[in-house]
Amino acid sequence: MLTQIINGQILTPQGWLKDGSVLVSDGKILEVTNSDLAVIGAKVIDAKGMYIVPGFVAMNVHGGGGHDFKECTEEAFRTAVAAHLKHGATTIFPTLSASPKESICKAVSICEGLMAEKNSTVLGLHVEGPYLNTKMAGSLYDVKDPDKEEYTSILESTGCIKRWDASPELPGAHDFARYLRSKGILAAITHTEAEFGDIKAAYAAGFTHAAQFYNAMPGFHKRREYKYEGTVESVFLMDDMTVEVIADGKHLPSTILRLVYKLKGVERTCLVTDALSYAASDIKPDEDSRIIIEDGVCKLADHSSLAGSIATMDVLVRTMVQKANIPLADAIRMASETPARLMGVADRTGTLQRGKDADIIIMDRNLAVRAVWSLGHLVPDANTLY
C-alpha cells in the first residue's frame, strides 16, 4: 500500500523541507518530494504542521519496559525493544553490560533470532565490558582484563555484535581493539582513567569512539603539585574520535552538552539514553536494590554515583533543544543520522531519503512523539494522532 505523509516540516539531509511529502511503499521510502499534492491511490496522512523526522537509532541502551537485556531472555529483549520503539527508537542495538561469556552467548543467540525476523528493529548487539577498569566500573561488577581466547571464540561464531566497549588502558586492550577493527566492529572506550598518551595509542589501535562521554572517566586533575589532562580533554584533542552523550538532562548539565556539540560537532556526536529497565515503565527498584530512582535518574543507593538513566530517545532530543539550545535539526541528526553511520547502518536508516527504510517520526511543536512508523508500519500506542 502506498502512504503519503503531507503537511509537515520534513527533515532531509539538505535541511528542512516545507510543504512537501514523504511517499512510503512496501516498508521503504519511495520518495521525498517538494509537493504535497495528493497522489492517486495513496493513503494520505496529515502531519498537521508538525515535524516529520527520521527514526532514532539507539546505540547504547540497557533495557526498558521493566526488563533489562542482561536478563538474556527473548521476553526481556522483545519488551524492552517495544518500549523504546514507542518513543521513536526505530533502530536499536541492545546493550549487554559486563557479563560472563555464557551470558554474552545467550544474548547473541537471542539477538540473531530477532535480527532474522522480518521487519525487525534490532540490527545488532552492543557489548559493554567485561573488560573494564575495576576502579572505574561503578555499578558494574565481574570485570576483568581482555581475554583473547574468550572474545575471539565469541566473535568467530557470530556477526551480530556491532560494537564492544572496554577500558583502553588494560593489558591486552589494544590487541582487542585491533581485532574488533578487523571485524568491522565499533570499538569504544569506557570506564577509564586514560590520559592523553593512553588515548592517542588507543585511537591508533582502533578505539575510535568514546562511550557515555564525561561519565565514568576523569577530566582535568592534579596529582600532587602537577596538573594532568583527563580522558575528556584527551578525547577532545583527538579530532576524528567520535563521542556519545547521555543527554537526559541529569548525567550532564546543559553547558557541557553545548560544549560537546561546539567542539565535536553534529557528525561526531551521538545522543544515547544508557537507559535501564525502568525506562518507559512504571516499575521501580526493589527496596533492597543497589539502585534507586531519584530526581529522574538512576543512582547507586549510597549516592556515590549515577547508575543509568530512565530516558527514552525523544527525551534526549527535547533536552538538547529546550535546555542546551541546540538547533532541532542538529539534535535530530545526533539521534539518527550520526549513530546510524557509526553503527554501519546508514545505508538503510538514519535519514529520510529514497530507498531507505520507512523509519519515520512525527513530533509536535513541544517535541513530543505523536506518531512512529517502523519500516512503514504505524507503531500502535506510540501516537495520539492516528
C-alpha positions in Angstrom: 0.0 0.0 0.0 1.2 3.5 -0.9 1.2 6.0 2.0 1.7 9.7 1.6 2.6 11.9 4.7 1.9 15.5 4.0 1.5 18.9 5.7 4.6 18.9 7.9 8.2 20.2 8.1 10.4 17.4 6.7 14.0 17.0 7.9 16.1 15.9 4.9 19.9 15.7 4.6 19.7 19.1 2.8 17.7 20.7 5.6 14.1 21.4 6.4 11.5 21.0 3.6 8.2 22.7 4.0 5.0 21.8 2.1 6.5 18.6 0.8 5.5 15.0 1.4 7.1 11.6 2.1 5.9 8.6 0.0 6.1 5.2 1.6 5.6 1.8 -0.1 6.5 -1.7 1.0 8.4 -0.5 4.1 10.7 1.8 2.1 10.7 5.5 1.4 9.6 5.7 -2.2 10.4 9.5 -2.5 10.7 12.7 -0.5 9.1 15.4 -2.7 8.6 19.2 -2.5 4.9 18.7 -3.3 2.1 17.8 -1.0 -0.4 17.3 -3.8 -2.3 14.1 -3.2 -1.0 11.1 -5.1 -3.7 8.9 -6.7 -4.2 5.7 -4.8 -2.2 6.8 -1.7 -3.4 6.8 1.9 -2.8 10.3 3.0 -1.5 11.1 6.5 -1.9 14.7 7.6 1.1 15.7 9.8 -0.9 18.9 10.8 2.1 21.2 10.5 4.3 19.1 12.8 7.9 17.9 12.3 8.5 14.8 10.1 11.9 13.4 11.1 13.9 10.1 10.7 13.5 7.4 13.3 16.0 7.4 16.2 19.0 4.9 16.4 19.5 3.7 20.0 23.1 2.6 20.2 23.6 2.4 24.0 20.5 1.2 25.9 20.4 -1.5 28.6 16.7 -2.0 28.9 13.2 -0.6 29.2 9.6 -1.5 29.9 10.6 -3.2 33.1 13.2 -5.6 31.5 17.0 -5.5 31.1 18.8 -7.1 28.2 21.1 -8.7 30.7 18.3 -11.0 31.6 19.1 -12.7 28.4 15.6 -13.9 27.6 13.6 -13.4 24.5 10.8 -11.8 26.5 13.2 -9.2 28.0 14.6 -8.3 24.6 11.1 -8.0 23.0 9.6 -6.0 25.8 12.5 -3.5 26.1 12.7 -3.0 22.3 9.0 -2.4 22.1 9.1 0.1 24.9 11.7 2.2 23.2 10.1 1.8 19.8 7.0 3.7 21.0 9.3 6.6 21.8 10.9 6.7 18.4 13.8 4.3 18.6 13.1 2.6 15.2 16.6 1.0 15.2 18.1 -0.5 18.3 21.3 -2.1 19.3 20.6 -3.8 22.7 23.3 -3.2 25.2 24.6 -6.0 27.4 26.6 -4.7 30.4 29.5 -6.6 31.9 28.6 -10.2 31.7 30.3 -13.7 31.6 30.9 -15.5 28.3 27.8 -17.7 28.9 25.5 -14.6 29.1 27.1 -13.0 26.1 26.5 -16.1 24.0 22.8 -16.3 25.2 22.3 -12.6 24.2 24.0 -13.3 20.9 21.6 -16.2 20.2 18.5 -14.1 21.1 19.8 -11.1 19.0 20.5 -13.3 16.0 16.9 -14.6 16.2 15.4 -11.2 16.3 17.6 -9.9 13.5 16.5 -12.7 11.3 12.8 -11.7 11.7 11.1 -9.7 9.0 10.6 -6.0 9.9 13.0 -6.3 12.9 14.1 -3.1 14.6 17.1 -4.9 16.1 20.2 -4.6 13.9 22.9 -5.9 16.2 24.2 -6.3 19.7 26.3 -3.8 21.8 28.5 -5.4 24.4 29.9 -3.2 27.3 32.7 -4.9 29.2 33.5 -7.1 31.0 37.0 -5.7 30.1 36.8 -2.7 32.4 39.0 -0.9 34.8 37.9 -2.0 38.3 38.5 1.4 39.7 36.0 3.0 37.2 33.4 0.2 37.0 30.8 2.0 39.1 27.7 -0.2 39.4 29.2 -2.9 37.1 30.9 -6.0 38.6 32.6 -9.2 37.4 35.0 -7.0 35.3 38.4 -8.2 34.1 41.2 -7.7 31.6 40.6 -8.6 28.0 40.6 -12.3 27.4 41.8 -13.0 23.8 40.6 -16.6 23.8 37.2 -15.6 25.1 36.5 -12.7 22.7 37.9 -14.4 19.6 35.8 -17.5 20.2 32.7 -15.4 20.6 33.3 -13.2 17.6 34.3 -16.1 15.3 30.9 -17.6 15.9 28.7 -14.6 15.2 28.4 -11.5 13.2 25.7 -9.9 15.3 28.0 -7.9 17.6 28.4 -4.5 16.1 30.0 -2.6 19.0 32.1 -3.6 22.0 33.3 -1.2 24.8 36.4 -1.6 27.0 38.8 0.3 29.1 41.8 1.1 26.8 44.5 1.1 29.5 44.0 -2.5 30.4 46.6 -5.1 29.4 45.7 -6.6 26.0 43.1 -3.8 25.2 45.0 -2.6 22.1 45.1 -6.1 20.7 41.4 -6.3 21.4 40.7 -3.1 19.6 42.7 -4.2 16.6 40.8 -7.4 16.4 37.5 -5.6 16.6 38.6 -3.3 13.8 39.5 -6.3 11.6 35.9 -7.5 12.1 34.3 -4.1 11.3 33.1 -3.7 14.9 33.0 -0.3 16.5 35.5 -0.3 19.4 34.7 2.3 22.2 36.5 3.4 25.3 34.5 3.5 28.5 35.0 3.3 32.3 38.6 4.5 32.0 41.3 6.5 33.7 43.2 7.1 30.4 45.2 10.3 29.9 46.4 11.7 26.6 49.2 9.2 25.8 46.8 6.4 26.5 44.0 7.8 24.3 46.4 8.6 21.4 47.7 5.0 21.5 44.2 3.6 21.9 42.9 5.5 18.9 45.7 4.3 16.8 44.9 0.7 17.9 41.2 1.1 16.8 39.3 2.7 19.7 37.6 5.4 17.7 34.6 6.2 19.9 34.1 7.4 23.5 31.1 5.9 25.3 29.0 8.0 27.6 31.4 10.9 27.3 32.3 12.7 30.6 30.7 9.9 32.6 33.0 7.1 34.1 36.1 9.0 33.0 38.2 11.8 34.6 38.7 15.3 33.4 41.5 17.7 34.2 43.0 16.8 37.5 46.0 17.2 39.8 48.5 14.6 41.2 50.5 16.3 43.9 51.7 19.7 42.6 51.3 18.9 38.9 48.2 19.1 36.6 47.2 16.5 34.0 44.7 16.2 31.2 42.0 13.7 31.8 40.2 11.4 29.4 37.8 14.1 28.5 40.4 16.6 27.3 42.3 13.9 25.5 39.2 12.8 23.5 38.6 16.4 22.6 42.1 16.7 21.2 41.6 13.6 19.0 39.8 15.4 16.2 38.4 12.3 14.5 37.3 10.5 17.6 33.6 10.3 18.0 31.6 10.6 21.2 28.2 10.0 22.7 26.5 11.9 25.5 23.7 10.8 27.8 21.5 13.8 27.1 18.8 13.1 29.7 19.4 16.5 31.5 20.8 14.6 34.5 24.1 13.0 33.6 25.4 16.2 32.1 24.5 19.8 32.6 23.3 21.7 29.5 26.5 23.8 29.4 28.6 20.6 28.9 26.1 19.3 26.3 26.7 22.6 24.4 30.4 22.3 24.8 30.5 18.8 23.3 28.3 20.0 20.4 30.5 23.0 19.8 33.8 21.1 19.9 32.9 17.7 18.4 30.0 18.8 16.1 27.0 17.0 14.8 28.9 14.4 12.7 31.0 13.2 15.6 28.4 13.3 18.4 25.6 10.8 19.2 22.8 11.0 21.7 22.3 7.9 23.9 20.0 7.0 26.7 22.1 4.5 28.6 18.6 3.5 29.9 18.0 0.8 32.4 15.0 -1.4 32.7 13.0 1.3 34.5 12.8 3.5 31.3 9.3 3.7 29.7 7.9 1.7 32.7 6.1 2.2 36.0 8.3 -0.4 37.7 10.6 0.8 40.4 13.6 -0.8 42.0 13.1 -3.1 45.0 13.7 -1.7 48.5 16.9 -3.7 48.9 18.2 -2.9 45.4 21.6 -1.3 44.9 19.9 1.2 42.6 17.4 3.9 43.4 15.5 6.3 41.2 15.7 9.9 42.4 15.4 13.2 40.6 14.5 11.4 37.4 17.7 9.4 37.2 19.1 6.0 38.4 21.7 6.3 41.2 23.5 3.9 43.4 21.7 3.7 46.7 24.7 5.1 48.6 24.6 8.2 46.3 28.2 7.6 45.2 27.4 7.5 41.5 24.8 7.7 38.8 23.9 4.3 37.6 22.0 4.9 34.3 19.0 6.8 33.0 15.3 6.3 32.6 15.2 8.3 29.5 13.9 7.4 26.0 15.4 8.8 22.8 12.8 11.6 22.4 13.8 12.9 25.9 17.3 13.4 24.6 16.2 15.5 21.7 14.0 17.7 23.9 16.9 18.1 26.3 19.3 19.2 23.6 16.8 21.7 22.1 15.0 23.0 25.1 17.8 23.1 27.7 21.0 23.2 25.7 19.6 25.5 22.9 20.8 23.2 20.1 19.0 23.6 16.8 16.3 20.9 16.3 17.8 19.7 13.0 21.2 19.0 14.7 19.6 17.3 17.7 17.7 15.0 15.5 20.7 14.2 13.4 22.7 13.3 16.5 19.9 10.9 17.4 19.5 9.3 14.0 22.0 10.1 11.2 25.2 10.1 13.2 24.6 6.9 15.2 23.3 5.1 12.0 26.6 5.9 10.3 28.8 4.9 13.3 26.9 1.6 13.7 27.2 0.8 10.0 23.5 1.0 9.0 23.4 4.4 7.3 22.7 2.7 4.0 19.2 1.7 5.3 18.2 4.2 8.0 19.0 7.4 9.8 17.8 9.9 7.2 14.6 10.4 5.1 15.8 9.5 1.6 14.6 7.5 -1.3 15.2 3.8 -0.9 15.8 3.8 2.9 13.7 2.1 5.4 10.5 3.9 6.2 11.5 4.7 9.8 9.7 7.9 10.4 8.5 10.0 13.4 6.1 12.9 13.7 6.9 15.2 16.6 4.8 18.2 17.7 5.9 21.7 18.5 6.7 20.6 22.0 8.9 17.8 20.6 6.6 15.1 21.9 6.3 12.0 19.7 2.9 11.8 18.1 3.4 9.0 15.6 6.0 6.4 14.7 6.4 4.3 11.6 8.9 1.4 11.7 9.6 0.0 8.2 6.4 1.6 7.1 4.2 0.1 9.8 2.5 2.5 12.2 3.5 1.6 15.7 0.5 1.0 18.0 0.2 3.1 21.2 3.1 5.4 20.0 0.8 8.2 19.0 -2.3 10.2 19.6 -2.8 11.3 16.0 -3.9 8.3 14.1 
